[in-house]
Amino acid sequence: MSAKDLPRELRSVQVLIRFGFRLAIMIGFAVFAGIGFGKSFVALLWMSALICALVGVVKRELPFAANLNHWDEMTAYVALCALGTGIVQHL
């Protein structure tokens, strides 16, 4: 099997599993942060969104592709970041 035979795009299920694992890792790091769970989790979500955007640009993925990709993952991180920011500000 050569590199040409491998699929270039991940299936949507693989992207969802990757998103879940990354989210679990971020929650684990945020639990032990010194500045508090909410603020550290929002910061980690923001950094993850930026990294996903950078990877999407480098891999030249299309933002509105049929399969999920880094752009969709970035959108989910931004939405969670906005939600987390709203919750942290009201506490």
VOLOFI-42793 format. One record per atom (N, C-alpha, C): residue number from 0; residue in one letter; x, y, z. Coordinates in Angstrom, 1 decimal. Atoms other than C-alpha are relative to their C-alpha. Layout:
! VOLOFI-42793
R  nr rest     c1     c2     c3
R NUM    A      X      Y      Z
...
! end
This chain:
! VOLOFI-42793
R  nr rest     c1     c2     c3
R   0    M    0.8   -1.2    0.0
R   0    M    0.0    0.0    0.0
R   0    M    0.9    1.2    0.0
R   1    S   -0.8   -1.2    0.1
R   1    S    1.5    3.3   -1.0
R   1    S   -0.8    1.2    0.5
R   2    A    0.6   -1.2   -0.5
R   2    A    0.8    6.8    0.1
R   2    A   -1.1    0.5   -1.0
R   3    K    1.0   -0.4    1.0
R   3    K   -1.2    7.4   -3.1
R   3    K   -1.3   -0.7    0.3
R   4    D    1.2    0.8   -0.3
R   4    D   -3.7    4.7   -2.0
R   4    D   -0.8    0.5    1.2
R   5    L    0.7   -0.5   -1.2
R   5    L   -4.5    6.4    1.3
R   5    L   -0.9    1.1   -0.3
R   6    P    0.9   -1.1    0.2
R   6    P   -7.5    8.7    1.5
R   6    P    0.6    1.3    0.6
R   7    R   -0.5   -1.3   -0.4
R   7    R   -6.6   12.4    1.8
R   7    R   -0.9    0.6    1.0
R   8    E    0.9   -0.6   -1.0
R   8    E   -9.7   13.3    3.8
R   8    E   -0.4   -1.0    1.0
R   9    L    0.5    0.9   -1.1
R   9    L  -10.7   11.9    7.1
R   9    L   -1.6    0.0   -0.1
R  10    R    1.4    0.1   -0.1
R  10    R  -14.2   10.7    7.5
R  10    R   -0.5    0.8    1.2
R  11    S    0.6   -0.8   -1.0
R  11    S  -16.6   12.7    9.6
R  11    S    0.1   -0.6    1.4
R  12    V    0.0    0.7   -1.3
R  12    V  -16.7   10.1   12.4
R  12    V    1.4    0.1    0.6
R  13    Q   -1.3   -0.2   -0.5
R  13    Q  -12.9   10.3   12.7
R  13    Q    0.3    1.4    0.6
R  14    V   -0.2   -1.3   -0.5
R  14    V  -13.0   14.0   13.1
R  14    V   -0.8    0.2    1.3
R  15    L    0.7   -0.1   -1.3
R  15    L  -15.7   13.8   15.8
R  15    L    0.7   -0.7    1.1
R  16    I   -0.8    0.7   -1.1
R  16    I  -13.6   11.2   17.7
R  16    I    1.2    0.8    0.4
R  17    R   -1.1   -0.9   -0.3
R  17    R  -10.6   13.5   17.4
R  17    R   -0.4    1.2    0.8
R  18    F    0.5   -1.1   -0.7
R  18    F  -12.6   16.4   18.6
R  18    F   -0.3   -0.4    1.5
R  19    G    0.4    0.5   -1.3
R  19    G  -13.9   14.4   21.6
R  19    G    1.3   -0.3    0.9
R  20    F   -1.2    0.2   -0.7
R  20    F  -10.4   13.3   22.6
R  20    F    0.7    1.3    0.4
R  21    R   -0.6   -1.3   -0.3
R  21    R   -9.0   16.8   22.3
R  21    R   -0.7    0.8    1.1
R  22    L    0.8   -0.7   -1.0
R  22    L  -11.8   18.2   24.4
R  22    L    0.2   -0.7    1.3
R  23    A   -0.3    0.7   -1.3
R  23    A  -11.2   15.5   27.1
R  23    A    1.3    0.4    0.5
R  24    I   -1.4   -0.4   -0.4
R  24    I   -7.5   16.4   27.2
R  24    I    0.0    1.5    0.5
R  25    M    0.1   -1.4   -0.4
R  25    M   -8.3   20.1   27.4
R  25    M   -0.7    0.1    1.4
R  26    I    0.7    0.0   -1.3
R  26    I  -10.8   19.5   30.3
R  26    I    1.0   -0.5    1.1
R  27    G   -0.9    0.5   -1.0
R  27    G   -8.1   17.5   32.1
R  27    G    1.1    1.0    0.4
R  28    F   -1.0   -1.1   -0.3
R  28    F   -5.5   20.3   31.8
R  28    F   -0.7    1.2    0.7
R  29    A    0.7   -1.1   -0.6
R  29    A   -8.1   22.9   32.8
R  29    A   -0.4   -0.3    1.5
R  30    V    0.3    0.4   -1.4
R  30    V   -9.0   21.0   36.0
R  30    V    1.1    0.3    0.9
R  31    F   -1.1   -0.2   -0.8
R  31    F   -5.5   21.3   37.3
R  31    F    0.7    1.4   -0.2
R  32    A   -0.6   -1.3    0.2
R  32    A   -4.8   24.9   36.2
R  32    A   -0.1    0.9    1.2
R  33    G   -0.1   -0.9   -1.2
R  33    G   -3.9   27.5   38.8
R  33    G   -1.0    1.2   -0.1
R  34    I    0.9   -1.2    0.1
R  34    I   -6.2   30.3   37.4
R  34    I   -1.4   -0.4    0.1
R  35    G    1.4    0.4   -0.1
R  35    G   -9.3   28.3   37.7
R  35    G   -0.5   -0.8   -1.3
R  36    F    0.4    0.9    1.1
R  36    F  -11.2   25.8   35.5
R  36    F   -0.5    0.9   -1.2
R  37    G    0.7   -0.7    1.1
R  37    G  -13.3   28.3   33.5
R  37    G    0.9    0.9   -0.8
R  38    K   -0.9   -0.9    0.8
R  38    K  -10.6   30.8   32.5
R  38    K    1.0   -0.8   -0.7
R  39    S   -1.0    0.8    0.7
R  39    S   -8.1   28.1   31.6
R  39    S   -0.7   -0.8   -1.1
R  40    F    0.7    0.8    1.1
R  40    F  -10.7   26.1   29.6
R  40    F   -0.3    0.9   -1.1
R  41    V    0.3   -0.9    1.1
R  41    V  -11.7   29.2   27.6
R  41    V    1.3    0.3   -0.7
R  42    A   -1.3   -0.2    0.7
R  42    A   -8.0   29.9   26.9
R  42    A    0.4   -1.1   -0.8
R  43    L   -0.3    1.1    0.8
R  43    L   -7.4   26.4   25.8
R  43    L   -0.9   -0.2   -1.2
R  44    L    0.9    0.0    1.2
R  44    L  -10.5   26.5   23.5
R  44    L    0.5    1.0   -1.0
R  45    W   -0.5   -1.0    0.9
R  45    W   -9.2   29.7   22.0
R  45    W    1.2   -0.4   -0.8
R  46    M   -1.2    0.5    0.7
R  46    M   -5.8   28.3   21.3
R  46    M   -0.3   -1.2   -0.9
R  47    S    0.4    1.1    0.9
R  47    S   -7.3   25.1   19.8
R  47    S   -0.7    0.5   -1.2
R  48    A    0.7   -0.6    1.2
R  48    A   -9.5   27.2   17.5
R  48    A    1.1    0.6   -0.9
R  49    L   -1.1   -0.6    0.8
R  49    L   -6.4   29.1   16.3
R  49    L    0.8   -1.1   -0.7
R  50    I   -0.8    1.1    0.5
R  50    I   -4.4   25.9   15.8
R  50    I   -0.8   -0.7   -1.1
R  51    C    0.8    0.6    1.1
R  51    C   -7.3   24.3   13.8
R  51    C   -0.1    0.8   -1.2
R  52    A    0.1   -0.9    1.2
R  52    A   -7.6   27.3   11.6
R  52    A    1.4    0.0   -0.8
R  53    L   -1.3    0.0    0.7
R  53    L   -3.8   27.2   10.9
R  53    L    0.2   -1.3   -0.7
R  54    V   -0.1    1.3    0.7
R  54    V   -3.9   23.5   10.1
R  54    V   -1.0   -0.1   -1.2
R  55    G    0.9    0.0    1.2
R  55    G   -6.9   24.0    7.8
R  55    G    0.6    0.8   -1.1
R  56    V   -0.6   -0.7    1.1
R  56    V   -5.0   26.6    5.9
R  56    V    1.2   -0.7   -0.6
R  57    V   -1.2    0.8    0.5
R  57    V   -1.8   24.5    5.7
R  57    V   -0.4   -1.2   -0.8
R  58    K    0.4    1.2    0.8
R  58    K   -3.7   21.4    4.5
R  58    K   -0.9    0.4   -1.1
R  59    R    0.9   -0.5    1.1
R  59    R   -5.8   23.6    2.1
R  59    R   -1.3   -0.7    0.0
R  60    E    1.4    0.6   -0.1
R  60    E   -9.1   22.2    3.4
R  60    E   -1.0    1.0   -0.4
R  61    L    1.1   -0.9    0.3
R  61    L  -12.3   23.7    2.1
R  61    L   -0.9    0.2    1.2
R  62    P    0.9   -0.2   -1.2
R  62    P  -14.4   25.4    4.7
R  62    P   -1.3   -0.6    0.0
R  63    F    1.3    0.5    0.1
R  63    F  -17.7   24.1    3.5
R  63    F    0.0   -1.3   -0.8
R  64    A   -0.1    1.3    0.7
R  64    A  -16.7   20.6    2.4
R  64    A   -1.1   -1.0    0.5
R  65    A    1.0    1.0   -0.4
R  65    A  -19.0   17.6    2.5
R  65    A    0.3   -0.7    1.3
R  66    N   -0.4    0.6   -1.2
R  66    N  -17.0   15.9    5.2
R  66    N    0.5    1.0    1.0
R  67    L   -0.5   -0.9   -1.0
R  67    L  -16.1   17.4    8.5
R  67    L    1.6    0.1   -0.1
R  68    N   -1.4   -0.2    0.0
R  68    N  -12.6   18.9    8.7
R  68    N    0.4    1.0    1.1
R  69    H   -0.5   -0.9   -1.0
R  69    H  -10.4   21.3   10.7
R  69    H   -0.8    1.3    0.2
R  70    W    0.9   -1.2    0.0
R  70    W  -12.7   24.3    9.8
R  70    W   -1.2   -0.2    0.9
R  71    D    1.2    0.3   -0.9
R  71    D  -15.7   22.6   11.4
R  71    D    0.4   -0.2    1.4
R  72    E   -0.4    0.1   -1.3
R  72    E  -13.7   21.7   14.4
R  72    E    0.4    1.3    0.6
R  73    M   -0.3   -1.4   -0.5
R  73    M  -12.5   25.3   14.7
R  73    M   -1.3    0.7    0.4
R  74    T    1.3   -0.7   -0.2
R  74    T  -16.1   26.5   14.5
R  74    T   -0.6   -0.5    1.4
R  75    A    0.5    0.6   -1.3
R  75    A  -17.1   24.1   17.4
R  75    A    0.8    0.6    1.2
R  76    Y   -0.8   -0.6   -1.1
R  76    Y  -14.2   25.4   19.5
R  76    Y   -0.3    1.4    0.3
R  77    V    0.3   -1.4   -0.2
R  77    V  -15.1   29.0   18.9
R  77    V   -1.4    0.1    0.7
R  78    A    1.3    0.0   -0.6
R  78    A  -18.7   28.3   19.8
R  78    A    0.1   -0.4    1.5
R  79    L   -0.2    0.3   -1.4
R  79    L  -17.7   26.6   23.0
R  79    L    0.8    1.0    0.8
R  80    C   -0.8   -1.1   -0.6
R  80    C  -15.2   29.4   23.7
R  80    C   -1.0    1.2    0.4
R  81    A    0.9   -1.1   -0.3
R  81    A  -18.0   32.0   23.4
R  81    A   -1.0   -0.4    1.1
R  82    L    0.9    0.5   -1.1
R  82    L  -20.3   29.9   25.6
R  82    L    0.7    0.1    1.3
R  83    G   -0.8    0.0   -1.2
R  83    G  -17.6   29.5   28.2
R  83    G    0.3    1.4    0.5
R  84    T   -0.3   -1.4   -0.4
R  84    T  -16.7   33.2   28.2
R  84    T   -1.3    0.6    0.6
R  85    G    1.2   -0.6   -0.6
R  85    G  -20.3   34.1   28.8
R  85    G   -0.3   -0.6    1.4
R  86    I    0.3    0.6   -1.3
R  86    I  -20.6   31.6   31.7
R  86    I    1.0    0.5    1.0
R  87    V   -1.0   -0.5   -1.0
R  87    V  -17.3   32.7   33.3
R  87    V   -0.2    1.4    0.4
R  88    Q    0.3   -1.4   -0.3
R  88    Q  -18.3   36.4   33.1
R  88    Q   -1.1    0.1    1.0
R  89    H    1.1   -0.1   -0.9
R  89    H  -21.5   35.7   35.0
R  89    H    0.2   -0.7    1.4
R  90    L   -0.3    0.6   -1.3
R  90    L  -19.8   33.8   37.8
R  90    L    0.7    0.9    0.9
! end
